[in-house]
Each structure stands twice: as C-alpha cells, then as structure tokens.
C-alpha cells in the first residue's frame, strides 16, 4: 500500500482565504512526493492543518473494464488522519442503480477487513445492515445509489477502501453509457480514472462528453464545456479502447473547488452484422444481443397523463409543458394521441384519440398551455381514464397488433384523492390494461411515490424514470420520451431448439424500441455443439417477421477466456464474464418477478432463488448483506496482496495490440512479437522446487532442494538497497505422488519482481497473467506473445512458454511457464525462475539464489567417513572419483556433495551437478530467514547475520 502523508486539500476555509487556482498551484508545488515524505508545506496550509484536521484523501482511483457490455469496476481511495485523536471517516461512492456490489475491503492501519456476501438476516434487517458497516441509499440522482462505509482511523494513521461492483450496460438511444462518479469531496493529490473497453464486434461512435454535475451545489464548469474533460486521454483501435482521466490539482480546482467533479461518462456503440443479433459463447455459457435496425417504425397510440395538482405549481409544471411542446412536434403522421390532465378532477382534452395533424398539434399545445395547478392527486382515476381511451380507440378502429398502445404518466406526488391504496391502484390498473397497454411513468422531485410508479411500469410492460426538479428537467423528460418514441417490433419471441439450452433468461418481450437492446443469456446443454439455431418471431408495421439462423459456437467454447479479471478474495478467478452476465440477468429478472408478484408463496420461492444465486456469485442484493470481518493475522498479508494487487481486466490479445506504435509516456509501448528462442543460464529455481547454481569461472554446477511449505514466500534475490531489485516466489502445494517419500509437493505459483531504480515498479507473474505496475497498471495474458518496454524495463512474453524480464540491460530473469492439459493430482500449473544475466546485481546481493552469484566455490575430496570438518588440500575432483567423499566449500560453508544429473528447462536439457544433500549447511542462516512476509516485502535479515 502506497501511503502518502498529506496536506489540506480543497477544504472550504483554505479556498475561501485565497484564490482557488493560486492555492491549487501552491499545493501542487508542495506535492513533491519522495516515498512517504512531503518536503515543503505552505504556511497557509500549515495554519489550516491546525484549525481543522479533516482526514485527508491522498488517493482516489476508479478502474473499469467493460467486456462485451459487461462492466467490472473497482474504486479505491486512501485517507490519512492527521489529527492527534482518533477520527471517524466515511467513504461515499455513487454507483449506478443497476449495478451489484460484489466486494468491499477496508484496510485500517495494519488491519484488513474483508467483505463477504451472505444471506440477509431475517430479523432486524435494517439494524444488521447498519452493523455490517455499509449503506446503499437512493440519493435522488438519476439512476444512482450512494454506497457508504465508515471506520475510525487512529491518530496519525491511515485507511484505505476498495469497492468492487458489476453491471450490464443498457443501450439507450443507440449508445451504451458507462457512468463513473468522481466526487472525492476534496481536491486530491492523486486522482485517476481508467476505463478499458473490449468489444469483439468492434467499437463505433466512442465519445466522452464533459463532466456532468449540474444537480450538485458547488460544482463548477470547465472553461470550454465541450468535448472530453481536461487531461482525458483516449486510445482506440477496432475492438479495444482505453480512456484515462488524470486531472492535476489545478485542473480539479478549475472544475470544482470542493472536489465534487461530477460524472465521468463514456458512450459508445458496437458494430452489428447479423439481423438475428450477436451471440457470444464462453465455457458453455452464451449471451445473445438482439438490436435490429433499418426497420420501419410501428404506429403508436399514446395518451399523455399529466399531473396538474397544486404541488406542480412553478418550475415543475412549466418544464413539463415545455417538454410536451417538443414531444408533440415529434409525433409521426401515423400516430394517434390524446391528453389527460388530473388533480382531484380528471380533465380530458378530447373524448377520443386523434390523428397527428398540424391543427390537432396546435390545439393540444393550447390546451396544455392553459393547464393550471390546483387540487389534489387522483392517480387511479387518471390511469383508468387513459386506459379506457386507448382500449376504446383500438376497439373502435379495429386496429390489429401492428401498433403499440402507450401511456406516458407524469406526477410529482402521492395519491390523495379517490383510491389512495397503492395495492388497489396496482390491481385496478393491471385489470384494465390486460397486458395490451404499456405504462411508462415519470416521477418529478423527491416527494413522489416512486415505488408505486416503479411497480406500475413493471406490471404493465413499461419502465420508470425519476426526474429532478431543476433547470435540466425539460431535457430529462424529452430524453426519456426519446427512448420510447420509435417502436420497431412488438410481441417478440426468441427461441432456441428444445434440449439445446438451459437456465435461459427471459425470451418474451412486448416491444422493441429503436436504439435499445434485448439481452438473453443461458447455458448450452451440449458443450460440443457446433451450431446453435436461433429463431426470432415478432410483428412490425408491415407483417409478421421470422428471422432464423444457425450460429457457430464450437470455436468460441475455448480460448476466449479473459485473463486478469479482478475477483475479490474467496471468489473463483476462473469464472468467465458471460457466466457472471448470466447470473446478473437472472437475479435481475427474479427481483422483478418478486416485485410484481402478489402471491406470498411465489414471492418466497423467488426470493430464495435470487438469494441463492446472489450468494453464489457474490452479488449484494435486497436479499443479501455484506458482512465485514477482520482477517486473522496469518491471512492479513495475503489479503493485503489481493487488495493492493487487484485490477480490472484488460482482456485478451486485442488489448495487448491496442496501443501498438502509440507514444504515451510513461505508458509502455508495444513492439514486435517476441522470439521464443532465448538464452537461459543454469542458475535457477524450478520444479518442486529444485535449485541450481552455475559457477562459470570454476566450471562447477551445484544443485540443492528446498522443502518449503505451501503459502511460504521465498526470497530468491535480494538486492533492493544497491541495484534496487528483489525477487520473491510464492509456493503452492499439491499432493505427493503415490509411494513417494514426501507428504506433498510445492511449486512456485507467483513470482514477484520489485524494482526500485530508476523508477519504482513491480511485476507480478502467474502462469496465466502478468501484472506490470509502474504507476499505471497493465495486465497482460500469458497466452499472447508481446514485448513491453519502458523506464529501462523490458518485458518479453513468449505465449504459454516463458517471460523474459530485462532491467537496465544488465539484469535478465527468465520465468518458464509450466502448464498441464490434463494434470495428475500431484501436478499444478507453476513457474520456474532462471537468472540469465546478473551483471547488474551488486556484490551484496543475497537470497536463496542471489547469495551465490558473486562467489566462487571449491571442491575438496576426503576419505569416506573422515568428516567434512578436516583440513585437506584443495584439488580438482573428477566424476570418476566417486569413492571419496566430496566437500563443497563456498564462502564459509562446507557441505558434502554427490555427483548427480538433473533436468532443467522443462525437462528439455539434462545437466551434471554437485548435489548438496543438506541444503541447510549450504545457505546462510536458516530457512525461516528467507521467508518474506508478503509478496512485496523487500526487507532482508542478512548482512550482519551473514557476517556472523
């Protein structure tokens, strides 16, 4: 964890005493970070630190990865308590209302608190939620909720929060929209937002609009309020895009003096080739995206039901009228419409629906203009009248199914006149609509009965939207109508062959509106299936439509896994994004069915199914809770590694190729593919693990074994104080082969290379992926060949074979990748570590391998049984002289050795070596002296100990 001692940034008193931009410039000058020390603190800031000791946010970061419309997001922030007493601090983050939280981790000082999704307690649910230290509340913003968590930070200590959430992006008006809230509440020394998008179909129409924050007090506007926010960097190729937003303190102050920057928004669409849609398959799970285009619109019969009660006085009614004037002009000649105004009385413009003509549009605008706010709110009577008008129009004109009947219902309050019971309003509306009328509801302001509106829409094939009462309400109303203004299909049914798929999400849809998308997910019954037959039936304005096609799926069943996806502790890192998308959709549909149902037994069954899925896939839902537990001491280091080493996915080969030839300092650039023919020395730690040290000057090769324990982290090379390099290897366990002398085997699961010079960076290597972090994180899959280079560090990957790491041209490590297609119980995918070039390592280098790099051993032969401590003349020892006991002398150690043959380089080469049976006599110190406390540990116990 990078801990930054902070300053007073963006506090109201600071900003009020001096021009904010001037203060920001002074603060930026003050931020001269050197590890954990700030060199200069402005006088005014020192004064403010004494006056107010609000915890300082030293770091705020959001990283999102979107893979085929499914978004993984991680939010992290660090806070420092500068006060002389303990302080309670609250972390808040606005997240999309459609998103599911999957994990929360908090680090307070040296304690780690890990979140775990579990079944919600049936009793005292609200109190349990509070005790779980998390809150999800609707904050009134459009489509967002606020997550909050609070902890007490000890004096002069720090805390970090890591929040993960996932969502399926919805297509609206022809674009997918990903919204990230950037509201750290104060100016932040390090603020970083990064979004990676991977779409195999191809990305089109990518745009990043200005920050949107008009509803927040204290928010500012940039000078040029067009285009991306300042310091936004966009890189894109056909299938991959990377967007980075990294504003300095000065840029933050120009946008908002209080740190409430706003929503960072990314919009894009994808290419669509087949009319039947895009089907993707991964590990037997499939997702079907259906968004046809170039179809004639369906005629629509629409009744606008508008609240004109006394509470609509002022801005709300004025903006509603302005929006309706625009919407009426957008009606098509084949449409029919009417207007119902309601308060404590129901007022109808015409006694029937009328066609769209210039005269009718003019007269309807006059009627709307003269609407005045008065009386109460008769929601039930207004809905009944609107449905009656639509049903009568359809019956009188013998209109067939090739038209769509809609109600656009707008109100700002609760039912106060007529029927006021929500359950009765819902049942009356459902009985009158009978599935033939879709109701789209809009709630204005904070006093509206939003739950009633939401259920009205859910039960009547519509959707709902909350609109804030502000200067932007007109645009929000028009935008909502635009989503439903062009129906293209009705009565859509999507079928797959019986017995070929299972656990499929909803396949029946009442309407499809232009610019939206239908998404279906499920699981293939036969994993060897070559083609999946898809049949879409629907009605459009001309005829009954049937689309049929066979989609090849065999080629997608393997090889499309996405490496590098960050999953919280305890989750299966191999779960693919399509399976998670399927579980997300399934839970959403179960929640919708639960809301719509009035049968208690059915509601209990739906709740149980949704809860089981949510717990299994770690989704925080209304039926689950997030239990935060302090990890045991032995698990803390591993958890810290997971917390600080986690990252959003960057995807497979297309991601690696995305920035080819692009100069983005200090971002790594990508070059030609790496030649797998490499030069490797014998000095290595590989296999179980077996250690080999080559002494070229003495023409000797020595080998020894280390019997470690699963979970141990071995320090292989330790030269952090001189060359700045440390290499640690983490062991994983496996059962021993039958009839073996060992209880278990151990292999290297992770190799971590930490580099301190010339820039701080690290590499975390596993058999599946490499994490390169030198300020900006890059996650690379091991199954693609590529070369990455920056800051004197070069990383060369030969797909599924090896990784070569070159540091400053004088240090080279090679990591072999050992993969098994059909592993035996005692086999594990693992790594081998080889030192190819050690010229840049200092004479003080240590570690299990590093301690031998600058030594030259000698051999002596002694009569068998004479002991290894007698003094004998040194002489050369040949392979034939096996009757004598051979003693290896290296540094001050003397250890018996025997001649042995050993295979290295994945068994491709056999070497001759002198094997030390007792490795404890060969190495400095004891085995425990080589154990690192965590993968990023650079401390060493050697130096004084070694000399002793």
N, C-alpha and C positions, 0 to 999 in steps of 0.2 A: 504494500500500500504506500503510495506516494503521499507524504504528509507535508503540507505547506503551511508554514507559520504565516498568519495573515495580517491584513490591515483592515481599517474601517472603510468598507467599500459601499457606496450607494446609500448610506444612511441619511434620513431626511435632514438632520441637523447639519451634516457635512455639506450637503448640496445647497442648503439654504444660506450658508455663510459665504459661498463663493460660487462663481460661475461654474456650472457642472462640467463643461468641457475643459476648462482650465484645471479643475480639480482632477478630472479623469487623466489629463496629461501628466499631472504631478504624480498621481497614483501609478500610472504606467511606468514612469521613470523610477518610482520606488520599487517596482516589482522586478528586482534583479535576483532571480532565484539561483541559489547555489546549494543544491541538495535540500536542506531544511532551514536555511538561514536567509533572512531578508536583510540586505545591507543598510539601506537608508530609509528612514521613516519620516515623512514630512511633519513639521511642527504642528500643523493644524490637525493632522491625523492622530498624533500622539495625544493632543488635547481631547479629541473626540473619544479616543480609547478610554480615557479616564472618566469622561462624562457618561458614556454609555457603552456597555460591554455586551452588545448583542452578538450571539455566536456568528462567526464569520464563515461564509461559504467559500471555500478555496477552490472548489472544482464542481462543475456541473456538466454532465455529458449524457447524450442520448444517442444510441446506436440502433438503427433499424435495418433489418434485411427483409426484403419482400421477394418471395419466391412464388411465381405464378399466382399473384394476387393475395397470397397469404403472408402476413407481416409478423415477424418476431421483433420485439423492441425491448431494449434494456436501458433503464435510466439509472444513473449513478451520480451521487453527489457526496462531497466531503465537507464537514463542518468542524470548526475549531472553537472551543470555549476559551476565550481569553480572560474570563473573569477569575477572581480569586475565590469564588464559591461555585458550587455545582449549579448547572443551569438545565432547565428542561427545554428541549428544542423539538419543533415539529417539522417534519418533512411533508410537503404537499406536492402533489402532481396531478394535473388534469389529464385524464386519459379518455379515449373515445368511449362512448356509452356502449358500443357494440363489442368492445374488447373484453377479454377474460384475463385477469391477473393469474400468473402461473407460479410466481415465487417472490418472496421478499427476504432479503438477507440484510442484517444490520451488524456493523462492527463498531463496538463502543470500547475505546481503549484497546486492550488485548483480549476482549471477549467477543465471541461471534455468536449471533442469534440467527438461527436458520428457520425459515418459514416452512410449514408443511400443510398442504391442503387436506382437510379431514371432514368427516360428516359434521354438520352443524348440530350443536346440542339442541334437543327438542324443548328444553325448559330454559327460560331466561336467556333467550337467543340474543336480545339486544345487549344484555349485560355481558354475555360471553363474547360478543363481537368487540365490545369495548376492551375487555380484558385481553383479547387477542392482539391488542395494540394496532388495530387497523380500522380505518373508516372508509366507506365508499358512500359518497353523498352526491345527489344530483345538485349541481351548483347553479342551475338555471341557464348555463350556456347551451348553445345549440349542440345537441348530441354528445355531451361530455359529462363525465362524473369526476369528482375530486377524491383522490386517494390521499389519506393522511396517516402518518405514523409518528409517534413521539417517544423520545427517550430522554433520560437525564445524563448529561455529559459531565463527568468530573472536572473540577477546575484544571485549567491548562491542558486539558486532554481533547481528544478528537473523536468524531463519529463519522461513519460512512453508511449510506443507504444504497441498496441495489434492488431495483424493482423490475421484474420481467412481466410483460403482457403480450398477448397474441390477438390478432383479429383478421377476419377475412374482409378485404376491401370491397366496398359496394360500388358498383358502376352507376353513376348518375350523370345525366346529360352528356353521355358519351365519354366520360372520363372516370378513372379511378382516382380517389383522393386520399392521400395519407397525411394526417394532421398530427403535428408534434407540438405540444405546449412548451414554450420556452419562457417560463416565468419563475426564475430563481428568487425573486423578491428582493434582490440586491445586485449591484454590479459585481461581477465575478471575475477573478483573475484569470481563470481558465474555463472558457465556455466552448463546448464542442458538440456539434450535431452532425451525425453522419448517417446517410441512408444509401443502402445498396439495393438495386432492383435487378432481378434476374427473371426475364420472361422469354421462354423458348420460342414463343410465337413471333417475337420481335416487338420492340418498343416504338411507338409513334406518338407524336404530339406531346412530348415531355415539356412541362412548364413549371416554373417556381415563381409564384406571384409574390408581391410584397407581404411582409408580416401583417396579419390581420388581428386587430386588438381594439376595435372601436368601442366595445362594450365595457372596457376596463377603465376606471378612473386612473389618471396619472400616466396613461400611455402616451407615447409620442409618435410622431410621424417622421420618417426619413425625408430628406430634402427632395429627392426625386422619388416619388411614390409610384414608380412603375418598375417592372422587372424584378429580378430576384433581390433579396436583401443584401446589403453590403457584406463583403467578404464571403460570398457564396461562390463555390467552385463546382462546376458541373462537367463531368466527363461521361461520354456516352458512345457506345457502338450499337450494332444492330440489336443485340439481345441483352445488353448489360448497361446499367447507368450507375454512377457513383456521384452523390451530391454531398458536399461538405459545407457547413455553415460554422464559421470560426471567428466571431467578431472580437476585436480588441475591446478594452475598457472604454476607450474613446468612442468607438463605434456603438457600443452598448448605450453610452450616455446620450448620444445623439438620437437614439431610438426611444429610450425611456430612462428617465433619471432614477426611477425606483426599481429597476431590474425586471419590470413586467414587460417583456419584449413583445409577447403575443404568440400567435400560432404560426409555426413554420409549415407551409403547405406545399405538397408536391402533387401535381396532377399529371396523369398520362393515360394512354390507351395502348392497346396491342393490335397487331395485325390479325385479321380473320380471313381465312381462306375458304373453309367449308361452310356451307349454309346450315348444316346439321350441328355445327359447333366444334369446339376444340376439346378433345378428350386426352387426358394425360394419365398414365399408369405408372405406379412405382410400388414394387414389392406387394403386388396383388391388390392394392387399393387404387381406385380410379376416381377422377373428378371430371365432370362434364360441364363445360361452359357453353351456354347457348345464348347468342345475341345476334339474331338475324338482322339484316339491313336491306335497304333498297326495296322495301315493301310499301304498297300504298296504305295510307292511314285508314283506320276504321272510323266510321261516323260515330260521334258520341252525343249522348243525351245527358245534359248536365244541368243540375239545379244548384245554384249558389244560395246557401242558407246562412244568413248573416245576423249576428247578434247586434241589436240596436238598443240594448238596455241602458240604463242610466250610467252604469260603470264604464261604458265605452266612450264617455264624453272626452273630448280633447284629442290628443295625439293618436290614440288607438283607432277611433272611428275615421279620423281624417286620413290616416295612412291606409286603412282598409279601403276606403273609397278610391284613393289614388291608385292602389294596386288593381282594383276591379276595373277601373277605366282602361288600364293597359291590357288586362286579361281579356276583356270583352272584344277588343280590337283583334285579338289573336284567334278568335273562333273561326272555324272554317265554314264555307257555304253549306256543306252537307251536315253540319251540326245543328242541334236544337237546344234551346236553353230557356231558363226561367230564373226568377229571383224571389226568394222568400226572406223577409225581414221579421225578426221576432224580438219581443221583450216580454211583457205579460200578455200581449196580444200577438196573433200571427197575422202578418200582412203579406199578401201575395201580389206580385206585380201584374201577372196575367193569370187567367184561370186555366191555362194550359201551356205546354211548351211551345215556343215559336221558333221559326226558322231564323237563320242568321242573314239579316238584310241590313243595309245601311240605316233604314228608318227604325228598325227594331233595336239596333245597337244604340242609336241616338236616344230613343225613348227610354231605354233601360238605364242609360247614364243619367238622364234627368231624374228618374225615379231614385236612383242611388244618391244623387246629389241632395235630394230633399229628405233623406232619412235623418231623423233626429233622435238623440239618445234619451230614452225615458223608460220608466217602469222596471219590472223585474225580468227574470230569465226563465222562459218556458222551453227548455231543451227538448223534452219529449214531444210536445205538440208541434214544434218546428220540424223535427225529424219525420214525424208521421205525415205531415203535410208534404214535405219534399218527396218522400217515397210514394205517396198517393199520386202526385203529379207525374212521376216517372212511370209508374205502373199503368196509369191511365193513358199516357202517351203511347206506350208500347202496345197496349191492347187496342186502342182506337185506330192506330195506323198499321196494324198487322206487321210490325217490324220483326224481322227474323233475328237470329243470333248474330248476324254480322253487323252489330252495333254494340256500343258499350254504354251502360247507364251508370252515371256517377253523381254523387252528392259531394260538394265541397262545403264542409261545415266549419264555421268560424265562430268562436266565442272567447270571452275573457274571464268567465266566472263559473259558478256552480248553479245548478238548478234551484230556483227559488219560488217558481210559480208552477202550478199544475202538478204533475208527477215529479217528486223530488228524490225518490229512492233509486239509487243507481242500478240495482238489480232489476227493478221493474222497467226502467228506461231501456236497459240492455235487452231484456226479453221481448218487450214490445217492438223494438227496432228490428231485432232478428226475425221475429214472426212476420213483420210487414215486408221486409226486404226479401226474404226467402232465397237468399243467395243470388238474386238477379240484379241487385243494386249494390255497387261498391261505394263505401263511405270513406272519404278522406277528410280527416279532422285537423284543425289548426287551433292551437291554444295560444292566446296572446297574454303576455305578462306572467306574474308569479302567483296570482290568485285563482288561476284556472284549475278545474278538476281534471288534471292531466291523466290520472288513472282511468277515469271514465272514458275520456277521448281515446286513449290507447286501446282499451278493450272494445269500444265501438268499431274501431278500424280493424282490429284483429278478427272480430267475429263477422265482419262484413267485407272481406277481401280488399281492404284498403290499407292505408298507412297514416301515421300521425306525425305532426311536427310541432315543436314548441318554438314560438317566435317571441323575441324580447321586444319590449316597448321602448324603442329608441329611434334614432334617425334613420336606421337601416331597415326598419320593419317592412317598408314597401318592397324593397329588393328581396327580402326573405320570402314574402308572400308570393311574389312573382316567380322566384326561383322554385318554390315548392310546386306551383301550378305547372311550370315548365316541365317538371318530371313526369307529369301525367297528361300533358296536352296532346300527345300523339300516340294513341293506342294503335299497335300494328297487328296484334293477334289476340284472339280470345279463345278460351276453352282449350288450353294447351295441355297435351298429354305426351309424355316421353316414356317409351317402352324399350325394354331390353329382353332378350329371349328368356323364357322361364327356365330356371335352373342354372343360368349362367352367372347371375349376380346375387348377392345377398346383402342384408343390412343397408338397403338403399334409402337415401333420404327422400323427401317429398318429390313426386313426379307429376302431380296435377297442379296447374296454375290457371287462375281465372283470366288473367290478362298479361300481355307483354307490351310495355311502353317503350317507345324508341329511346335509345340512349341508356337503357338499363341492362340487366343481365340475369339470366336464370342459371343457378348453380345446383348441380346434383352430384352427390358423392356416394360411394359404396365400395363393396369388396367383390372381387372376382372369385367365383367358386372354384374354377379350374385355373391354376396358375400357369398351365401350359397352353392356355388358349391363344390361338394365333390371331383371331379377329373377333371383334365384338360388334354384333349387329345392333344398330340404333334406329329407332323409328319414332319420328315426331309427327303428331297429328294436331291440327289447330284450324281455326277459322280466321280468314282475313276478309277484307272488304269485298272481294270478288267471288271467292269459292272456299271449299273445304280443302285444306292443304295437308299433304302427306309427304314427309321427307324421309328417305331411307338411305342407309349407307352401312358398309362394313368398315370398321376402324381397326387397323392393325395394332395389336397390343403386345405381341411377343417381344418385339425389340425393346420395349420400354420396361419389361419386367425386371431387368437387372441393368446395372451400370449407370443408372441415373440418380443414384443416391447423392444427397447434398452433404458434403462434409463441412465440419466446422460449426454446426448449429449449436448454439449455447443452450444447454438444458440445466436447470437447477439441480442441486445435489439430490440424489436419490432417483432421478429420472433416467430412463433408458435413452442413452445418447443416439442409439441406432434408429429410433422411431423416425419415420420419414414425414416430410411436410404434408403429403397427401393424406396420410393416416390421421395426422393431427387436424387437418382441414375437415376430414370426415367427422371426427369426434366433435369438433367445434360446431359444425352444421347440425349434427344430431342433437346436441344439447340445446341449441337454439330452438329447434323445432319442438323438442319436448317441453321447453319452457313456454313456448307459445301455446301449445296444446293444453298445458296445465292452466294457463291464464284463461283460456276460452272455456274450459270445462266447468260445468256446474254440478257434476256428479262427484260426491266425496270419494267413493271407492276408486273411480277412474283417476281423480286428482292424486290420490295416494300412490297409485301404481305408476303414474307418470313421474311423480316426484322421486320415487325410488329408482326408476331407470335413469333419470337425469343425474341424480346424486351419485349412483354407481359409476357412470361414465365420467363425471367430473372428478371424482376421487382418483380414478384410474389414470386419467390424463392430466391431473394436477391443474384443474381449472377452478378458479374461485367464482362461485355462482350463488344465487339466493339460497341454495340448499347445502352449501358447503361453507366452511370457515377456514381461516388461515391461522393455524396455531404456530406461535413463535416460541422456539425453545432454545435455551442456551446449550451450545455443544459442549460435550465433555472435553477435558483438557487434551486428551490424546487425539481427538478429532479436529481440534481447532486449527492446527497448521494445515491439514489437508483441506479443510473448508475454506480457509483464507486463500489458498491457492485457487480453489474453484471460483471464489468470489472475484478475486482480482484478475484471474486469468480468463474469465468468461468473455465471450464476444458473440455478436450476432453473426450469422452465417454469411459467407460471401459467395458460395456457390461453386459449381464445378468448372470445367475447362473454359467456358465463355468468360468467367470472371477473371481468370488469370490472363486471358488475352485482351482484356478490355482496355488496358492503358498502354498498349504497345506503341512505342515511339512517342509517348506523351511526356513532356517535361513538366514535372510537378514537384519541384524541390520543396521540402525534403522527402517527397513521396518516392518510393523505389520505382525505377523504370524497368521495363520488361524487354528482354533481348531474345536472341535466337534460342531454340531448344538446345538442351544440354546433351553433350555426347556422353553416353554411358560408360565409355571406356576410360577408366580413371586409374590413377596410380595410388595404391594403398600400401602403407608400411605394415609391418607385422605387429607393431605396438598397439594393443587393442584390449577391449573387454567385451566379450561376446558370449552368447550361449547361456550357460547355467549359473552364474557367468564364469567363463574361463578367461584368465588374464594372461597376456603375452607381452613381454618387453623385449624389444630388439636393441642390442648394443652394437652398432655397425663397426665402430673402431676396434672393439675387442673381438668382433666376429662371433659374438655369443647371442643366443636367444634363450631367455628364461621364461618359464611359464609357471603359474600357480593358480589355485582356485580360492574363491571367497564364498563361504557358505552363509549367505545373508538370510534375512527374514523378509517375508512379503510385507510390503509397505515401507521398508527401510529406504532411505535416500542416501546413496553413497556419493562421497565427494571424489570424483575421478581426477580432476585437475583443479588446483587452487593456486592462482597467481594474480589475485584481484588487486593487490597493493602495487604490483610492478607493471606487468603487461595489461592488467585490468580484466583478465579472463578467469572465469570459474565455470567448471562443468560438473553438474550433478546428475546422477542417474537414479531413477526410482524403480524399485523392484516390484514385480507382480508374481504371485505364487501359482503353482499348478501341482496336481498330484504326481507323485513319483511313479515311474514305470513299474510294472509288476516285477517282483523278485529283485528290486533294486536295494541298495544299501542306504538310500536317503529316504526321509519321510516325505519330502516334497522337493520340487524344483523351483528355482527362481529365475526370472528373466528381467531384462530392462524394458519396462513399459513406456517410460518417458525419459528423454534426455533433455536437460535444460542447460543452455549455454548463456551465461550472463557476461556482458561486455561493458566495461566502464570507460574505455578510451577508444577513439576521440570523443564519441558520443555515447550516452547511456542507451543501451538496447538489450533485448534478450530474445532468445529463440526457445520455443517450447515444442519439442518434436515427439510425436507419437507415430505408430505405424500407419495412421490414417491421415494425419494433418500436421501442418507446421504453423505455429503462431509466431509471427515476426512483429515485435513491438519496439519501435524506436521513437515513440512519441505518437505516431499514428499506427494503429493496429492493422495488420494484414494477415489473413488466414488463407493458407494455400493447401490444396489437397495433395496427397502423396501420389495420386494416380495420374498426374499430369506432369510432363517434362517442361521445365521452365528455368530461367535464370533471373534472379532479382539482385540488384546491386545498389547500395547507397552507403555514404559515410565510411568508406573503407571496408565495408562488409559486403561479401558476395555470397549468395545462397544459390546453389545449383541443384536442381531436383531431376533425377532420372526416374521416370514413372515406375512406382512399385519396386524400385531396386535400391537406390541409395540417395543420400543427400550429402553434398559437399559444402562445408562452411569455411570460407577463407576470410581471415581477419588481417587487414593491413598488408596483405600479400606475404606475410611472414609466418602466419599460423594457419594450418589447414587441418580440419577434422572431417572425417568421413563417417557417416552413420548408415549402416546397412539396414535394410528393411526386410524382416523375415515374416512372410505371410504364408498361411496354410489354407488350402482349399477345403480339405477335409481333415481337420486336426484331430489327432488322437487325444484322449483325455489329459495326457501329460504335456501336450503342446499348447503354446499360446503365441499369438502374433506378438513379435517383440523386435527389439532393436539391438544392433551391435555398434560399439563405438571404437573407431580407429583414429590414431594420430598419424597423419600423413606428413606434416611439416611442423616442427616445434622450434624453429629458429627464433621466433619472436617471443617465446616464453623465457622468463628470467631464470637465473641460477637459483633463486629462492623458491621456484615452483615446487608445489607439493601435491598431495592427493595420492590415491592408490596407484595411479599411473604416473602422475607428474613428478613424484619424488625420485624416479629413476632416470628421468630424461637427461640430466646433466651429470650422470655418474658413469664410471667405467668399472665393471666387476672383474674379478679374477677368480680362477679356479685353482684349488689345490687338491691333490689326491693323498689319501691317508689309508692305512691298512683298515680293513673292515673291522669295526668294533673298537677302534682306538679312540673314538670320540671326536667330536668336532671342535674341541677347545684346545687341542695340542697344536704346537707351532711346528709347521713344516715348511719346507722351501716351496715356493710357488713354481709351478711348471705347467706346461700345457697338458691337456687331457684329451685323449682321443676317444672315439666311440668304441674302439676295441678294448679299451682298458676298463672293463666293467667289473673286474674282480676287486677293485679298490673302492672305498667309499669316497665319493666326490663331494668336496665342500665348496660352496659358492660364497665368496666374500664380496659384499657390496656395502660401501660406507663402513659402518662399524658392526655390521651384521654378518654372522657366519651360519650357514644353514646347509644341511645335507641335501643333495640333489641327485636325481637319476635321469638317465637319457630316455627321452620319450618322443613319440610322434603325435602331432595334434593337427586337426584340420581346422582351417580358418576360411574366411571369405565365403561363408555359406556352404562349406564343405568342398569348395572348388579347388583348394590348394592344401597340400599337406606339408607341414614344416617339422623340422627336428628341433627340439628344445630341451633345456635342462629344467626338470620339473622339481619344484620345491614342495615336498610333501607337507611341511609345516609352514604355512604362509605367515603365521604369527611371528616367526623368527626372522622373516624376510622384511617385513614392513616396519616403519617407525610406529611406536606406540601400540595401541590396541585397536581392535575392530571398532569399538564404540567411538574412538577419536575421529573416525571417518564418516560418521553419521551426520547428515545435515538435518536441521530442524524442520525445514520446508524446502521445496524445490528452488526457491530464490535466495537461499541462505548463502552468503559469501564469506562468513566468518571462518576462521581456522584455528585449531588448537595447537598447531605446530609452529616451529620457530624456536622458542625457548625449550619446549618439550623435546624437540628433536635433538637439540644440542645436549640436553641432559641424557 
